[in-house]
Amino acid sequence: MPKVVLDTNILVSAFITPRGTPAKLLRAWRDGQFDLVTSPPLFVELQETLHRQKILTRYHLTQEDIHNFLTLLASGTVCVPGTTTLSAPIQDQDDLMVLATAIESQAAYLVTGDKELLHLEQFRSIQIVTPSILLKALHSNKLKV
């Protein structure tokens, strides 16, 4: 089964827009179509992002909803230690942790909405794609493992 890292922006989108493409990816994961990979640094970033006041207010999120979402992810994802360090030709050094998680887990895909990461298209052996590209690959059974 292919391993996939979903960037924080994709997980947040999946949570706040349950009918969007990122949410469809989460449903595909829950249906067993791929292994979702995370790391402690990515999980902390997700927690912090979901607890930002502007996100809580704008999307009317409750602490219970956030807790349930994080519990779902924590209980079903493959978690790597998140200790790999690397360098990459990107400006935003915060994006290194998502690349490092993908490398550490030997993921096939990194799914993101981040234009700088998408511009790389591939990092080492990892395909960097948008949610719609991965969803199309899932539907056509053309996933690389």
Buried (B, 14 or more C-beta within 10 A) or exposed (E): EBBBBBBBBBBBBBBBEEEBBBBBBBEBBEEEBBBBBBBBBBBEBBEEBBEEEEBBEEEEBEEEBBEEBBEEBEEEBBBBEBEBEEEBEBEEEEBBBBBBBBBBBEBBBBBBBBEEBBEBEEBEEBBBBBBEBBBEBBEEEEBEE
